[in-house]
Amino acid sequence: MKVRIATFNTENLFARYNFREGRESLALNGFTINDLAFSLHNDTSKKITAQAIKEIKADIICLQEVENISVLERFNSQFLAKLKYKHRILIDTHDPRFIDIAFLSKFPITTVSTYRNLRNKKNTTWLFSRDCLKVEFNVEGKKVILYGNHFKSMIYSRESTKERRLEQVEKVAEIITEDWKDQNYEGNFIVLGDFNDYIDSNTALKPLINHNGLVNTTKNMDKEKSWTHFWATGNEYRQLDYILISKSLSEINDTLPVIMRKGLPYRAEKYDGSRFDDVGENHPKASDHAPICIDLEIT
C-alpha cells in the first residue's frame, strides 16, 4: 500500500486570548483561563494554512511551529475535520517562542519517544529546543516510524548558528544509527521536518544527508524546483524542508516529492502558479514555507 507523508512549517500556529470580546476569564486554582475565550491567532492566515494541508491530503503530516496540543486540537477540529486526522500528538518542549513539533495522522499512533531533555555537549543548554519527536504508526498492520525535527534557525546568521544546528543534526544521525544499524537500515523509517539549512559545501546537514541509512528524496530534483522557503530580506529561495527515507524504502520508491506553493505570498515571485483566494502580497499567507509530500510504498 502507499502512504502519503508530508512535512510543513505552519509559521506560528498560535492561540491568543480574546480580550476585546468581554469574556470573563475563569481561574481554576489560579492556573488556567477559560479555554473557550481563546481563538486561533490570525484566523485568516490559519485558514490558508489549513487550505494548504487540505490540498496535499497527506495520510501523516509532521507540523512545525505549533504552540501546544490544545491549539493543535482546535486547529484540526475547526479547519481539518474532513481529513479525519483522528490521531494527534504534540509534546511541549523548551523553545522560548513555545513552538513545537506535532503530527496529524489517519493511522493509529502506537509509540512516542521524545529527546526533549537531552543537553548539548557543553551542558549549557538543551540540545533540541524543538525536540526530535519519534512517533511510531500502525499503518494497516505495518510499523512506520517518523522522526520529526525542527533544527536551529539561521535567524542571526547561517554561520553563527551552524555549530548548534550541526550538533542537533549529528544527534539525529546518531539516533538513526543506534536504532537501525543492527537491521542494516531495513525498515519503514523517515526523518523529516524543517532542517533550517540548505545543501552546499558549508551545510550543517551533512551527517544526515550523507548518512548511509538514509536517502534524500529531493536529491534528484532540479535545484531550481526544490525550494520550499522564500526569504524576502535576502530575496533567497532555498530548500529548508526535507523528507529523508530509509535505504530499504528508497529501493522500492523512485517517485519524487511534491512541493505545494499555493499558500505562499505573491512576493515570492519565482512561483508563478495559482494561489489560494485570500493570499496577499505579504500577508495573509499559509506560511513562509511550502509543504512537501511524497507517496511511499510501505514494505
KOLDRENDO-224902 format. One line per field, with one value per atom (N, C-alpha, C): residue in one letter; z, x, y; residue number from 1; atom name. Coordinates in steps of 0.001 Angstrom, whole numbers, plus 500000, padded with zeros to 6 digits. Each point is the difference from the previous one (the first is absolute). Layout:
REM KOLDRENDO-224902
r	(A|...)
up	(Z|...)
east	(X|...)
north	(Y|...)
k	(NUM|...)
a	(CA|...)
//
This chain:
REM KOLDRENDO-224902
r	(M|M|M|K|K|K|V|V|V|R|R|R|I|I|I|A|A|A|T|T|T|F|F|F|N|N|N|T|T|T|E|E|E|N|N|N|L|L|L|F|F|F|A|A|A|R|R|R|Y|Y|Y|N|N|N|F|F|F|R|R|R|E|E|E|G|G|G|R|R|R|E|E|E|S|S|S|L|L|L|A|A|A|L|L|L|N|N|N|G|G|G|F|F|F|T|T|T|I|I|I|N|N|N|D|D|D|L|L|L|A|A|A|F|F|F|S|S|S|L|L|L|H|H|H|N|N|N|D|D|D|T|T|T|S|S|S|K|K|K|K|K|K|I|I|I|T|T|T|A|A|A|Q|Q|Q|A|A|A|I|I|I|K|K|K|E|E|E|I|I|I|K|K|K|A|A|A|D|D|D|I|I|I|I|I|I|C|C|C|L|L|L|Q|Q|Q|E|E|E|V|V|V|E|E|E|N|N|N|I|I|I|S|S|S|V|V|V|L|L|L|E|E|E|R|R|R|F|F|F|N|N|N|S|S|S|Q|Q|Q|F|F|F|L|L|L|A|A|A|K|K|K|L|L|L|K|K|K|Y|Y|Y|K|K|K|H|H|H|R|R|R|I|I|I|L|L|L|I|I|I|D|D|D|T|T|T|H|H|H|D|D|D|P|P|P|R|R|R|F|F|F|I|I|I|D|D|D|I|I|I|A|A|A|F|F|F|L|L|L|S|S|S|K|K|K|F|F|F|P|P|P|I|I|I|T|T|T|T|T|T|V|V|V|S|S|S|T|T|T|Y|Y|Y|R|R|R|N|N|N|L|L|L|R|R|R|N|N|N|K|K|K|K|K|K|N|N|N|T|T|T|T|T|T|W|W|W|L|L|L|F|F|F|S|S|S|R|R|R|D|D|D|C|C|C|L|L|L|K|K|K|V|V|V|E|E|E|F|F|F|N|N|N|V|V|V|E|E|E|G|G|G|K|K|K|K|K|K|V|V|V|I|I|I|L|L|L|Y|Y|Y|G|G|G|N|N|N|H|H|H|F|F|F|K|K|K|S|S|S|M|M|M|I|I|I|Y|Y|Y|S|S|S|R|R|R|E|E|E|S|S|S|T|T|T|K|K|K|E|E|E|R|R|R|R|R|R|L|L|L|E|E|E|Q|Q|Q|V|V|V|E|E|E|K|K|K|V|V|V|A|A|A|E|E|E|I|I|I|I|I|I|T|T|T|E|E|E|D|D|D|W|W|W|K|K|K|D|D|D|Q|Q|Q|N|N|N|Y|Y|Y|E|E|E|G|G|G|N|N|N|F|F|F|I|I|I|V|V|V|L|L|L|G|G|G|D|D|D|F|F|F|N|N|N|D|D|D|Y|Y|Y|I|I|I|D|D|D|S|S|S|N|N|N|T|T|T|A|A|A|L|L|L|K|K|K|P|P|P|L|L|L|I|I|I|N|N|N|H|H|H|N|N|N|G|G|G|L|L|L|V|V|V|N|N|N|T|T|T|T|T|T|K|K|K|N|N|N|M|M|M|D|D|D|K|K|K|E|E|E|K|K|K|S|S|S|W|W|W|T|T|T|H|H|H|F|F|F|W|W|W|A|A|A|T|T|T|G|G|G|N|N|N|E|E|E|Y|Y|Y|R|R|R|Q|Q|Q|L|L|L|D|D|D|Y|Y|Y|I|I|I|L|L|L|I|I|I|S|S|S|K|K|K|S|S|S|L|L|L|S|S|S|E|E|E|I|I|I|N|N|N|D|D|D|T|T|T|L|L|L|P|P|P|V|V|V|I|I|I|M|M|M|R|R|R|K|K|K|G|G|G|L|L|L|P|P|P|Y|Y|Y|R|R|R|A|A|A|E|E|E|K|K|K|Y|Y|Y|D|D|D|G|G|G|S|S|S|R|R|R|F|F|F|D|D|D|D|D|D|V|V|V|G|G|G|E|E|E|N|N|N|H|H|H|P|P|P|K|K|K|A|A|A|S|S|S|D|D|D|H|H|H|A|A|A|P|P|P|I|I|I|C|C|C|I|I|I|D|D|D|L|L|L|E|E|E|I|I|I|T|T|T)
up	(500000|500000|500000|499526|499976|501078|500604|501034|499612|500141|499699|501288|499990|501142|499660|500961|499736|501207|499732|501065|499621|501029|499733|501227|499826|501047|499871|500989|499927|500376|500403|500368|501059|501237|501126|500083|500156|500226|501500|500346|501388|500285|501297|500455|500901|500019|500838|500688|501173|500763|499354|499916|499377|501027|500280|501039|499672|498715|499611|499926|500236|499861|501301|501048|501245|500775|499721|500737|501330|500992|501285|500028|500470|500134|501204|499881|501069|500572|501204|500614|500664|499799|500619|500839|501316|500907|499633|499502|499661|498835|499168|498968|498573|499676|498608|499769|498725|499567|499130|500036|499232|498554|499632|498667|498900|500313|498988|499585|500795|499690|499117|499522|499114|498558|499072|498585|499313|498827|499263|499580|500203|499666|498485|499515|498565|499238|500223|499500|498488|499256|498533|499516|500548|499606|500336|501143|500393|499132|499473|499025|498741|499597|498816|500322|501229|500432|499885|500450|499902|498542|499144|498580|499424|500411|499514|500445|501245|500514|499284|499767|499296|498546|499421|498602|499807|500937|499813|500470|500858|500389|500499|500902|500533|500944|500055|500980|501367|499988|501222|499686|500819|499767|501277|499862|501092|499887|501082|500015|500941|499629|500871|500344|501131|500510|500430|500764|500611|501493|500551|501363|501063|499904|500995|499487|500780|499549|499887|500858|499915|498693|499587|498722|498854|500079|498957|499907|501139|500004|499427|500401|499502|498502|499552|498579|499189|500482|499300|499960|501127|500073|499188|500045|499355|498488|499533|498591|499228|500686|499292|500232|500479|500397|498870|498777|498877|499668|500435|499732|500962|501083|500956|500605|500494|500746|501431|500220|501304|501032|499543|500902|499950|501176|500081|501165|499827|501086|499952|501155|500184|501422|500156|501330|500188|501069|500269|500257|499447|500142|500610|499700|500699|499148|498869|499126|500658|500000|500654|499324|498743|499301|500145|500712|500232|498695|499082|498750|500033|499689|500140|498711|500033|498888|500295|498975|500160|498835|500209|498926|499957|498788|499746|499137|500343|499296|499861|498891|499805|500559|500367|500520|501490|500750|501448|500355|501068|500578|501078|499905|500954|501044|499624|500926|499709|501050|499854|500863|499417|500754|499812|501074|499933|500476|499389|500395|500537|500514|500395|501102|500852|501154|499820|498786|499754|500125|500515|500126|498876|499699|498994|500564|499150|500413|501137|499997|501046|501258|499935|501119|500431|499014|500289|499675|499241|499615|499475|499654|499396|498600|499619|498658|498967|500196|499074|500671|499516|500522|499516|498807|499453|499882|500643|500078|498693|500127|498899|500449|499417|500461|499160|500650|499332|500239|498922|500116|499126|500609|499273|499678|498741|499523|499564|500199|499500|498700|498881|498684|499432|500234|499529|500428|501261|500552|499781|499305|499746|500835|500533|500855|499140|500222|499324|501078|499984|501028|499370|500524|499516|501106|499591|500900|499567|500752|499644|500618|499185|500451|499603|500772|499670|500564|499172|500459|500208|500628|500306|498743|500089|498844|499707|498825|499589|500269|500991|500179|500199|500729|500224|498850|499596|498789|499882|498785|499792|500739|499932|500575|501518|500604|501463|500648|499264|500551|499565|499166|499422|501051|500985|500992|500729|500434|500726|499066|498813|499029|499671|499805|499684|501131|501235|501129|500042|499674|499946|498883|498839|498854|500322|500605|500352|500960|500937|500951|499320|499088|499288|499174|499341|499237|500929|501206|500992|500431|500201|500377|498914|498744|498900|499978|500209|500029|501140|501181|501158|499781|499392|499823|498882|498958|498775|499455|500547|499449|500064|501117|500157|499035|499449|499012|498579|499866|498692|499366|500843|499559|499140|500303|499316|500849|499495|500757|499466|500458|499577|500932|499829|500841|499143|500520|499241|500946|499576|500737|499210|500629|499246|500882|499343|500729|499384|500776|499606|500510|499080|500386|500106|499548|500142|499438|498928|499294|498601|499107|498622|499677|498916|499690|499091|500524|499240|500757|499640|500647|501469|500430|501371|500838|499531|500700|501291|500971|501243|499885|498851|499838|499561|499799|499461|500781|501342|500731|499666|499613|499596|498503|499215|498549|499501|500672|499591|500813|500840|500830|499091|500241|499096|500195|500980|500166|499506|499489|499590|498567|499343|498638|499965|499501|499853|498787|500210|498907|498940|500311|499006|499300|500242|499457|498481|499352|498536|499402|500834|499499|499472|499022|499528|501172|500312|501148|499863|498767|499780|500357|500158|500274|501388|500767|501291|501188|499749|501112|500732|501310|500835|500831|499916|500860|499243|500217|499403|501106|499984|500962|499278|500330|499252|500177|501222|500271|499083|499793|499136|498612|499731|498723|499656|500992|499854|499971|499073|499886|500341|501100|500462|500386|499930|500571|501447|500925|501416|500579|499251|500488|499232|500740|499399|500458|499137|500350|499612|501001|499775|500338|499097|500210|500170|500571|500243|498687|500098|498835|499374|500840|499462|499345|500554|499353|498649|499920|498738|498898|500381|499003|499292|500626|499365|499674|500240|499707|499227|498768|499198|499592|500649|499691|500698|499398|500578|500886|500980|500832|499197|500580|499448|500989|499494|500836|499583|500941|499701|500468|499055|500314|499890|499924|499812|501174|501164|501169|500229|499152|500155|499574|500607|499614|498589|499393|498623|499870|501117|499932|499605|500193|499547|498503|499205|498577|499168|500550|499248|499728|500901|499758|499290|498778|499216|499766|500828|499880|500756|500101|500670|501512|500645|501453|500540|501286|500663|500010|500061|499769|500927|501270|500957|500157|499245|500126|499562|500755|499678|499517|499784|499554|501053|501244|501111|500999|500324|500908|499475|500309|500678|499074|500616|499269|500830|499360|500742|500943|499517|500754|499142|500577|499175|499443|500345|499453|499132|499099|499218|500491|500132|500413|498900|500411|499077|500374|499005|500274|498982|500362|499105|500259|498929|500106|500058|501045|500218|500086|499267|500169|501273|500885|501288|499929|500516|499925|501087)
east	(500835|499165|500876|499437|500710|499458|500913|499658|500597|499224|500509|500515|501291|500686|500321|499855|500259|500627|500637|500487|499695|499693|499568|500263|500792|500155|498839|499107|498758|500174|501191|500326|499054|500349|499296|498519|499753|498628|499713|499518|499788|498513|499684|498690|500234|499034|500120|498666|500073|498795|499253|498686|499166|499615|500921|499771|498824|499779|499006|498581|499832|498664|499205|500578|499251|499755|500760|499815|500739|499404|500673|500896|501222|500890|499585|500166|499626|501269|500369|501219|499684|500884|499859|501246|499829|501145|501106|499607|500970|500894|499564|500901|499530|498770|499558|499017|499805|498970|499022|498755|498954|500439|500094|500478|499079|498741|499057|500265|500769|500303|501229|500523|501151|499577|500727|499781|501358|500031|501251|500458|501274|500579|500063|499586|500009|499175|498723|499072|500049|500118|500014|501206|501164|501201|499879|499420|499905|498998|499011|499106|500767|500929|500813|500982|500542|500850|499244|498750|499171|499738|499794|499816|501207|501170|501218|500045|499645|499996|498940|498838|498933|500370|500769|500390|500906|500916|500935|499437|498991|499278|500943|500891|500934|499286|500499|499505|500622|501273|500706|500775|499847|500715|500687|501250|500776|499915|499596|499857|501032|500502|500895|499355|500409|499539|498533|499644|498674|500161|499139|500211|499826|498949|499769|498924|499718|499052|498586|499636|498660|499816|501032|499941|499913|500773|499945|498604|499415|498662|498972|500081|499024|500159|501237|500268|499481|500254|499533|498479|499354|498545|499325|500566|499365|500191|501171|500337|500240|500315|500455|499119|498786|499150|499786|499858|499716|501167|501194|501163|500069|499253|499882|501349|500704|501218|499603|499716|499515|501111|501228|501121|500947|500256|500826|500975|501167|500966|500827|500251|500925|500513|501309|500600|500661|499617|500596|501498|500752|501448|500521|501237|500650|500162|499368|500199|499458|500771|499541|498800|499751|498817|498807|500186|498937|499513|500933|499626|500515|499120|500302|499733|500421|499779|498738|499190|498759|499828|499150|499621|498483|499469|498605|500001|499134|500053|498621|499814|498801|500189|501236|500325|500339|499736|500243|501468|500209|501316|500189|501096|500210|501068|501028|501085|500530|500337|500583|501252|501086|501235|500428|500452|500457|501450|500731|501380|500113|498897|499897|500984|500380|500825|501483|500422|501426|500705|501210|500798|501038|500470|501039|501338|501012|501290|500644|499820|500590|499137|498830|499047|499636|499803|499626|498538|499375|498600|499436|498714|499372|500573|500183|500484|498941|498793|498887|499023|499918|498964|498628|499961|498727|499932|500904|499925|500403|500266|499907|498891|498823|498823|499839|500194|499944|498628|499269|498631|499843|499478|499740|498509|499703|498624|499716|498763|499534|499246|500652|499407|499536|498738|499418|500852|500408|500775|501498|500446|501424|500531|501201|500619|500692|499645|500632|500453|501282|500555|500490|499525|500398|500754|501074|500794|499806|499182|499681|500998|500460|501044|499713|500607|499999|501300|501024|501335|500134|501108|500297|499923|499307|499819|501271|500015|501115|499690|499177|499441|501067|501059|501043|501004|500387|500790|500215|500214|500206|501250|501057|501273|499964|499389|500001|499110|499049|499094|500374|501015|500330|500408|500803|500516|498870|498989|498892|499159|499768|499221|500720|501310|500786|499944|500065|499928|498649|498936|498673|499930|500521|499993|500819|501147|500857|499283|499238|499288|498905|499268|498959|500634|501126|500709|500430|500455|500402|498805|498842|498779|499629|500065|499679|500958|501285|500990|499713|499715|499715|498745|498993|498724|500033|500817|499836|501246|501163|501216|499962|499562|499972|499027|499061|499055|500406|501255|500521|499108|499390|499147|498827|499521|498825|498775|499083|498793|499299|498782|499196|500254|501127|500277|500364|499618|500095|500439|500953|500431|499529|499269|499394|499846|499677|499736|500662|500010|500660|501435|500945|501403|500725|499371|500537|501413|500291|501265|499818|500877|499949|501308|500011|501133|500994|501175|501153|501238|501160|501236|500086|499207|500057|498803|499231|498786|500286|499111|500068|499262|499429|499139|500738|501300|500743|499839|499991|499856|498711|498958|498756|499944|500336|499931|500928|501149|500978|499924|498994|499863|499722|500721|499853|498710|499198|498705|498834|500287|498953|500194|498891|500035|499150|500580|499287|499075|498707|499042|500045|500634|500085|501354|500832|501366|500019|498996|499956|499097|499503|499181|500888|499492|500658|500077|501203|500155|499183|499718|499172|498541|499649|498608|499798|501070|499883|499875|499953|499940|498653|500058|498792|499781|500927|499931|500496|499305|500415|500309|501238|500410|500048|499039|499834|501196|500565|501086|501197|500327|501136|499604|498679|499469|500569|499929|500574|498908|500156|499118|500834|499684|500812|499127|500595|499329|500437|499056|500257|499267|499040|499134|500305|500127|500499|499208|500015|499507|501100|500621|501040|499417|500144|499400|501085|499609|500953|500525|501142|500609|499050|499320|499101|498767|499491|498873|500412|501228|500458|500127|500226|500171|498699|498876|498711|499204|500582|499329|500941|499636|500828|499242|498853|499220|500602|499804|500497|498939|500417|499027|499281|498916|499254|500087|500314|500065|498839|499106|498764|500139|500014|500332|498807|498777|498843|499740|500566|499772|501057|501022|501059|499506|500512|499584|500474|499361|500340|501405|500583|501360|501009|499648|500843|499769|500586|499685|500542|500928|500541|498923|499009|498850|498926|499681|499017|498718|499791|498775|498849|498905|498805|500208|499290|499994|498593|499921|498708|499392|498694|499274|500412|500246|500235|501467|500893|501429|500278|500871|500331|501427|500388|501362|501023|499761|500847|499217|498808|499081|498581|499084|500180|500635|500443|500625|499876|500252|499971|501179|501160|501245|501091|501193|501148|500690|499471|500467|498905|500409|499061|500042|498851|500015|500585|500665|500565|499454|499589|499412|500495|499884|500408|499139|499677|499257|501005|499896|500954|499311|500539|499602|500667|499204|500514|500322|501187|500431|499342)
north	(498813|501187|501245|501100|501272|500929|500732|500963|501341|501069|501331|500638|500313|500597|501450|500896|501424|500671|501132|500869|501443|500818|501375|500860|501054|501007|500980|499995|500772|501470|500402|501379|500570|499769|500621|499610|498716|499541|500153|501183|500401|500211|500051|500487|501197|500901|501194|500285|500646|500315|501169|499855|501032|501065|500897|501002|500915|500273|501000|499450|498728|499428|500036|500572|500183|498726|498952|498755|500062|499360|499930|498767|500197|498860|499169|498703|499090|499383|500438|499468|498669|499040|498696|499758|500130|499876|500982|501163|501020|499653|499055|499482|500247|499697|500073|501134|500294|500938|499233|500396|499331|499738|498736|499635|500520|500175|500469|501448|500712|501394|500149|498886|500037|499729|500591|499705|499944|499417|499905|501388|500252|501291|500162|501176|500306|498969|500053|498994|499847|501098|499912|499224|500303|499271|498526|499686|498597|499244|500689|499361|499628|500873|499696|498871|500009|498888|498685|500016|498799|499621|500993|499701|499266|500432|499352|498541|499747|498630|499165|500598|499277|499729|500891|499840|498779|499766|498888|498656|500026|498772|498907|500343|499006|499036|498785|499031|500265|500388|500387|501271|501022|501254|500445|500378|500575|501516|500658|501452|500605|501161|500753|501350|500543|501295|499975|498978|499905|500268|500855|500487|498924|499216|498954|499038|498962|498975|500556|500955|500589|500761|500723|500706|499003|498930|498973|499397|499685|499402|500964|501260|500975|500235|500140|500200|498819|498794|498805|499938|500279|499926|501098|501203|501149|500014|499552|500168|498698|498913|498798|498783|500205|498879|498991|500482|499099|499074|500365|499145|498816|500070|498901|499598|501006|499725|499633|498751|499553|499850|500053|499749|501192|500589|501211|499884|500589|500012|501283|500565|501118|499920|500198|500040|501363|500696|501314|499864|500948|499943|501299|500349|501104|501251|500064|501148|501271|501081|501235|500640|499651|500517|499060|498891|499016|499373|499727|499344|498567|499065|498584|499226|498746|499069|499199|499786|499248|499035|498999|499090|499881|500000|499652|498739|499040|498723|499367|499321|499194|498598|499677|498675|500090|498946|500026|500216|500748|500194|498940|499234|498907|500317|500756|500313|501396|500731|501337|500084|500519|500229|501446|500618|501373|500089|500931|500277|501433|500510|501403|500388|499068|500347|499680|499688|499837|501346|499985|501212|500047|501209|500119|499503|499909|499429|500775|501310|500839|500059|499400|500008|501418|500855|501387|500284|499120|500213|498685|500035|498825|499790|498739|499714|500355|499474|500271|500958|501208|500880|499552|499364|499529|498474|499290|498543|499311|498725|499051|499056|500135|499263|498731|498868|498698|499379|499741|499493|498767|498953|498748|499906|499680|499881|498566|499594|498701|500246|499717|500240|498667|499705|498734|498814|500010|498902|500103|501022|500185|501159|499806|501010|501060|501261|501126|500979|500367|500875|501298|501118|501323|500734|500666|500823|501450|500745|501379|500964|500966|500915|501445|500913|501419|500565|500004|500367|501510|500358|501399|500864|501120|500873|500798|500617|500853|501464|500280|501340|501079|499721|501018|499993|498834|499796|498503|499550|498565|499512|500770|499577|499990|501037|500090|498952|499457|498989|498586|499877|498700|498979|500422|499046|499285|500764|499355|499137|500489|499222|498692|500083|498812|498983|500467|499076|499286|500714|499380|498962|500356|499088|498749|500185|498858|499051|500567|499146|499195|500616|499255|498885|500285|498962|498864|500360|498993|499156|500634|499280|498985|500417|499093|498815|500285|498919|499032|500533|499148|499157|500592|499305|498956|500226|499220|499315|500282|499396|498480|499446|498544|499332|500791|499465|500377|500476|500417|501054|500827|501111|499527|498807|499455|500295|500801|500303|501224|500202|501139|501178|500671|501163|501204|501169|501248|501111|500796|501190|501215|500887|501100|501232|501118|501222|501214|501076|501243|499932|499778|499830|501351|501049|501365|500158|499302|500159|499434|500397|499509|499301|499263|499139|500712|500193|500478|499546|500510|499545|500387|500975|500487|499565|499058|499622|499247|500160|499237|498676|499717|498825|498736|500094|498862|498698|500019|498734|499241|500712|499336|499745|501030|499866|498892|499824|498998|498714|499878|498794|498805|498889|498857|499217|500398|499349|500829|501211|500925|500470|500325|500536|501265|501063|501260|499899|500127|499791|501092|501143|501078|500044|499004|500063|500014|499416|499957|501072|500899|501092|501124|500716|501210|500981|500489|500895|501272|500393|501173|499743|498720|499645|499403|499857|499321|500953|501313|500946|499918|500179|499931|501257|500957|501178|501227|501118|501264|500993|500542|501013|501334|500879|501241|500933|500059|500939|499760|498751|499682|499558|500026|499527|498617|499100|498673|498936|499076|498847|498771|499338|498878|498811|498832|498835|499859|500194|499825|498796|499473|498929|498708|498901|498765|498786|498988|498669|499017|499392|499000|498629|499057|498681|498937|498884|498929|499422|499362|499362|498986|499217|498977|500616|501103|500674|500576|500509|500595|498961|498751|498937|499653|500313|499681|501260|501172|501261|500908|500308|500908|501254|500245|501193|501215|501153|501246|500639|500771|500720|501083|500489|501122|501159|501186|501201|500901|500297|500715|501451|500946|501391|500953|499495|500861|500946|499703|500848|501051|500042|501002|501378|501059|501354|500334|500985|500369|500585|500441|500534|498919|498729|498889|499808|500870|500103|498842|499259|498863|498950|499945|499130|500802|499604|500744|499209|498973|499219|500631|499266|500520|500053|500944|500140|499765|499747|499952|501405|500075|501250|501142|499726|501075|500390|499380|500295|501437|500690|501386|500160|501248|500294|499558|500362|499564|499147|500481|499325|500225|499113|498716|498950|498925|498900|498728|498878|498741|499903|500446|499930|500607|500154|500368|498754|498839|498722|499392|499129|499211|498554|499353|498594|499119|498944|499028|498624|499226|498681|498986|498724|498926|498775|499287|498737|498850|499194|498923|498654|499047|498603|499497|499404|499542|498527|499647|498588|499178)
k	(1|1|1|2|2|2|3|3|3|4|4|4|5|5|5|6|6|6|7|7|7|8|8|8|9|9|9|10|10|10|11|11|11|12|12|12|13|13|13|14|14|14|15|15|15|16|16|16|17|17|17|18|18|18|19|19|19|20|20|20|21|21|21|22|22|22|23|23|23|24|24|24|25|25|25|26|26|26|27|27|27|28|28|28|29|29|29|30|30|30|31|31|31|32|32|32|33|33|33|34|34|34|35|35|35|36|36|36|37|37|37|38|38|38|39|39|39|40|40|40|41|41|41|42|42|42|43|43|43|44|44|44|45|45|45|46|46|46|47|47|47|48|48|48|49|49|49|50|50|50|51|51|51|52|52|52|53|53|53|54|54|54|55|55|55|56|56|56|57|57|57|58|58|58|59|59|59|60|60|60|61|61|61|62|62|62|63|63|63|64|64|64|65|65|65|66|66|66|67|67|67|68|68|68|69|69|69|70|70|70|71|71|71|72|72|72|73|73|73|74|74|74|75|75|75|76|76|76|77|77|77|78|78|78|79|79|79|80|80|80|81|81|81|82|82|82|83|83|83|84|84|84|85|85|85|86|86|86|87|87|87|88|88|88|89|89|89|90|90|90|91|91|91|92|92|92|93|93|93|94|94|94|95|95|95|96|96|96|97|97|97|98|98|98|99|99|99|100|100|100|101|101|101|102|102|102|103|103|103|104|104|104|105|105|105|106|106|106|107|107|107|108|108|108|109|109|109|110|110|110|111|111|111|112|112|112|113|113|113|114|114|114|115|115|115|116|116|116|117|117|117|118|118|118|119|119|119|120|120|120|121|121|121|122|122|122|123|123|123|124|124|124|125|125|125|126|126|126|127|127|127|128|128|128|129|129|129|130|130|130|131|131|131|132|132|132|133|133|133|134|134|134|135|135|135|136|136|136|137|137|137|138|138|138|139|139|139|140|140|140|141|141|141|142|142|142|143|143|143|144|144|144|145|145|145|146|146|146|147|147|147|148|148|148|149|149|149|150|150|150|151|151|151|152|152|152|153|153|153|154|154|154|155|155|155|156|156|156|157|157|157|158|158|158|159|159|159|160|160|160|161|161|161|162|162|162|163|163|163|164|164|164|165|165|165|166|166|166|167|167|167|168|168|168|169|169|169|170|170|170|171|171|171|172|172|172|173|173|173|174|174|174|175|175|175|176|176|176|177|177|177|178|178|178|179|179|179|180|180|180|181|181|181|182|182|182|183|183|183|184|184|184|185|185|185|186|186|186|187|187|187|188|188|188|189|189|189|190|190|190|191|191|191|192|192|192|193|193|193|194|194|194|195|195|195|196|196|196|197|197|197|198|198|198|199|199|199|200|200|200|201|201|201|202|202|202|203|203|203|204|204|204|205|205|205|206|206|206|207|207|207|208|208|208|209|209|209|210|210|210|211|211|211|212|212|212|213|213|213|214|214|214|215|215|215|216|216|216|217|217|217|218|218|218|219|219|219|220|220|220|221|221|221|222|222|222|223|223|223|224|224|224|225|225|225|226|226|226|227|227|227|228|228|228|229|229|229|230|230|230|231|231|231|232|232|232|233|233|233|234|234|234|235|235|235|236|236|236|237|237|237|238|238|238|239|239|239|240|240|240|241|241|241|242|242|242|243|243|243|244|244|244|245|245|245|246|246|246|247|247|247|248|248|248|249|249|249|250|250|250|251|251|251|252|252|252|253|253|253|254|254|254|255|255|255|256|256|256|257|257|257|258|258|258|259|259|259|260|260|260|261|261|261|262|262|262|263|263|263|264|264|264|265|265|265|266|266|266|267|267|267|268|268|268|269|269|269|270|270|270|271|271|271|272|272|272|273|273|273|274|274|274|275|275|275|276|276|276|277|277|277|278|278|278|279|279|279|280|280|280|281|281|281|282|282|282|283|283|283|284|284|284|285|285|285|286|286|286|287|287|287|288|288|288|289|289|289|290|290|290|291|291|291|292|292|292|293|293|293|294|294|294|295|295|295|296|296|296|297|297|297|298|298|298|299|299|299)
a	(N|CA|C|N|CA|C|N|CA|C|N|CA|C|N|CA|C|N|CA|C|N|CA|C|N|CA|C|N|CA|C|N|CA|C|N|CA|C|N|CA|C|N|CA|C|N|CA|C|N|CA|C|N|CA|C|N|CA|C|N|CA|C|N|CA|C|N|CA|C|N|CA|C|N|CA|C|N|CA|C|N|CA|C|N|CA|C|N|CA|C|N|CA|C|N|CA|C|N|CA|C|N|CA|C|N|CA|C|N|CA|C|N|CA|C|N|CA|C|N|CA|C|N|CA|C|N|CA|C|N|CA|C|N|CA|C|N|CA|C|N|CA|C|N|CA|C|N|CA|C|N|CA|C|N|CA|C|N|CA|C|N|CA|C|N|CA|C|N|CA|C|N|CA|C|N|CA|C|N|CA|C|N|CA|C|N|CA|C|N|CA|C|N|CA|C|N|CA|C|N|CA|C|N|CA|C|N|CA|C|N|CA|C|N|CA|C|N|CA|C|N|CA|C|N|CA|C|N|CA|C|N|CA|C|N|CA|C|N|CA|C|N|CA|C|N|CA|C|N|CA|C|N|CA|C|N|CA|C|N|CA|C|N|CA|C|N|CA|C|N|CA|C|N|CA|C|N|CA|C|N|CA|C|N|CA|C|N|CA|C|N|CA|C|N|CA|C|N|CA|C|N|CA|C|N|CA|C|N|CA|C|N|CA|C|N|CA|C|N|CA|C|N|CA|C|N|CA|C|N|CA|C|N|CA|C|N|CA|C|N|CA|C|N|CA|C|N|CA|C|N|CA|C|N|CA|C|N|CA|C|N|CA|C|N|CA|C|N|CA|C|N|CA|C|N|CA|C|N|CA|C|N|CA|C|N|CA|C|N|CA|C|N|CA|C|N|CA|C|N|CA|C|N|CA|C|N|CA|C|N|CA|C|N|CA|C|N|CA|C|N|CA|C|N|CA|C|N|CA|C|N|CA|C|N|CA|C|N|CA|C|N|CA|C|N|CA|C|N|CA|C|N|CA|C|N|CA|C|N|CA|C|N|CA|C|N|CA|C|N|CA|C|N|CA|C|N|CA|C|N|CA|C|N|CA|C|N|CA|C|N|CA|C|N|CA|C|N|CA|C|N|CA|C|N|CA|C|N|CA|C|N|CA|C|N|CA|C|N|CA|C|N|CA|C|N|CA|C|N|CA|C|N|CA|C|N|CA|C|N|CA|C|N|CA|C|N|CA|C|N|CA|C|N|CA|C|N|CA|C|N|CA|C|N|CA|C|N|CA|C|N|CA|C|N|CA|C|N|CA|C|N|CA|C|N|CA|C|N|CA|C|N|CA|C|N|CA|C|N|CA|C|N|CA|C|N|CA|C|N|CA|C|N|CA|C|N|CA|C|N|CA|C|N|CA|C|N|CA|C|N|CA|C|N|CA|C|N|CA|C|N|CA|C|N|CA|C|N|CA|C|N|CA|C|N|CA|C|N|CA|C|N|CA|C|N|CA|C|N|CA|C|N|CA|C|N|CA|C|N|CA|C|N|CA|C|N|CA|C|N|CA|C|N|CA|C|N|CA|C|N|CA|C|N|CA|C|N|CA|C|N|CA|C|N|CA|C|N|CA|C|N|CA|C|N|CA|C|N|CA|C|N|CA|C|N|CA|C|N|CA|C|N|CA|C|N|CA|C|N|CA|C|N|CA|C|N|CA|C|N|CA|C|N|CA|C|N|CA|C|N|CA|C|N|CA|C|N|CA|C|N|CA|C|N|CA|C|N|CA|C|N|CA|C|N|CA|C|N|CA|C|N|CA|C|N|CA|C|N|CA|C|N|CA|C|N|CA|C|N|CA|C|N|CA|C|N|CA|C|N|CA|C|N|CA|C|N|CA|C|N|CA|C|N|CA|C|N|CA|C|N|CA|C|N|CA|C|N|CA|C|N|CA|C|N|CA|C|N|CA|C|N|CA|C|N|CA|C|N|CA|C|N|CA|C|N|CA|C|N|CA|C|N|CA|C|N|CA|C|N|CA|C|N|CA|C|N|CA|C|N|CA|C|N|CA|C|N|CA|C|N|CA|C|N|CA|C|N|CA|C|N|CA|C|N|CA|C|N|CA|C|N|CA|C|N|CA|C|N|CA|C|N|CA|C|N|CA|C|N|CA|C|N|CA|C|N|CA|C|N|CA|C|N|CA|C|N|CA|C|N|CA|C|N|CA|C|N|CA|C|N|CA|C|N|CA|C|N|CA|C|N|CA|C|N|CA|C|N|CA|C|N|CA|C|N|CA|C|N|CA|C|N|CA|C|N|CA|C|N|CA|C|N|CA|C|N|CA|C|N|CA|C|N|CA|C)
//
